[in-house]
Amino acid sequence: MNNEMKEVTIPSLGEKFPSFEAQTTHGKIRIPDDYAGKWLVLFSHPADFTPVCTTEFVAFQKRYDEFKKLNTELVGLSVDQVFSHIKWVEWIKEKLGVEIKFPIIADDTGEIAKRLGMIHPAKGKTTVRSVFVIDPNGVLRLVLEYPPEVGRNIDEILRIIRAFQVADKYKVAIPANWPNNELIGDQVIIPPASDIQTARERLTKYQCYDWWFCYQKL
């Protein structure tokens, strides 16, 4: 692993994600540099050959084409060695009929996981279920953490990517449970007005509950 990883820590949301090189089941990669121009979901799992992790990897792979349609790549990570990853991937293909086509980082020293806050002392020495969403400019946009005993909802991660892409493209905000919000369905929220004149115009230009809560269908 590249020594520069020792000099960085996990950034805050909106900051550049630290660059590092790592060994994976697909050879060496450099994050986020090798994924410039794409969205990236970097996620850790506690260990190979464990039931919950196996269900997650199958779920990620089953939706891999959906991620790709959103210009998004997947990279897994755990503190297992690369030969363990390779054997586990072979087992998943042989026993479950699913070929894992995205790379898995072998962080056998645990250095990457420690620097990115993926190891929580209360949960032992294995990585928890962290998720980092990195945008095409290498900026960290979202962090999720799940404990070892609870598997992730992969459809929610897909929803997050779609929501970011809509918000970025149209400069809007995304409501709860979008696109099935209880108040406005699949519509999106117009950012609040910053002056009196714009506030008045909002009420005539968009559907609104009030000037500070206006929305539209894309």
ABEGO torsion letter per residue (X at the ends): XBAAAAABBBBBBGBBBBBBBBBBAAEBBBOAAAABGBBBBBBBBABBGBAAAAAAAAAAAAAAAAAAAAGBBBBBBBABBAAAAAAAAAAAAAAAGBBBABBBBBBAAGAAAAAAGABBAAAEABBBBBBBBBBAAGBBABBBBBBAABBBBAAAAAAAAAAAAAAAAAGBBBBBGOAABAAAEABBBBBBBABAAAAAAAAAABBBABAABBBBBX
